[in-house]
Amino acid sequence: MRVWKFGDNINTDYITPGRLNLTDDPRELAKIAFKEYRPEFAEKVKPGDVIVAGKNFGCGSSRETAPVALKAAGIRAVIAKSFARIFFRNAINIGLPVIICKDADKIEEGDVLEINFKEGWIKILNRNLVLRCEKLPDFILDIIEAGGLVNYLKKHKGFG
């Protein structure tokens, strides 16, 4: 998993710019991800890549297209020191793992990662370093594994 590194307060307008956010088609949204903030992202991101950020990732408007664009672009997970609540919930609802890691700043662009969501660790393979992160609860892991909340509810015929 290749790392894309971002700083603090990455808002949803950076992820899916409002003037380009004209569709709900995930493939089209993937093409505009970070288009005005980091123009090379949409063209160079690869399936399985990971975003690592600082504090308050996904702040700003509650646009649901932001996590959809990232997932459609192939992002495997977003790791940050903290998340805006609505982005965190929107990401889980579509099956995009979001991990809180207080040591996210120790991860560098270009690092190669292995992530264990259940046990709460991230290995930086190219530097032989292990970071602790918040474990994702089983019910969230179940939603992610199902591909999102709607799929989970269809599969289980509700919660439980």
Summary of the structure (lengths in Angstrom):
residues: 160
radius of gyration: 14.9
end to end distance: 32.7
largest distance: 44.3
contacts: 508
relative contact order: 0.16
helix: 36%
strand: 20%
